[in-house]
Amino acid sequence: MAAPLLSTVTLFTELGVTACVLFLFHDAYRKGVFHRKLALGVLVYEVLFNISYMAYRAVTHPVVEAHSGWVIALAAGHGILSLVMFVALVAFLLYAWKGFGKGRNVFRERRVIMLVFLFWWLLAVGSGIAFYAAEYL
């Protein structure tokens, strides 16, 4: 099945969002600088495009042929993990926003949480790439 253009665009823009998240975390941790406008932009993009697109595709995805069990499991796992990671991103960035406002670097204070978050974020992105490859390549 040919990949819908919007699926391909979303895949590549999610890589850009991930680069922004890594940049945000890097600068906050290493330099003590929290880029608030970029953080807000990432959250707005995630809500307006990624989450709404995932919801749209979940209800409009044409079933041309039966999917194998592992593809269905991968799609479900990716969707659930992506939503959990979005909520975690919102929580962590709000916590960071508040902390930096008080002169605290919560990325350094909560280094383990930051690293665990990044691991799961990258796993969510990787599962999206794997799902795209399984579905369209």
Secondary structure as UniProt FT lines:
FT   HELIX           5..26
FT   HELIX           27..31
FT   HELIX           36..45
FT   HELIX           46..51
FT   HELIX           52..60
FT   HELIX           69..101
FT   TURN            102..103
FT   HELIX           106..109
FT   HELIX           111..136
//
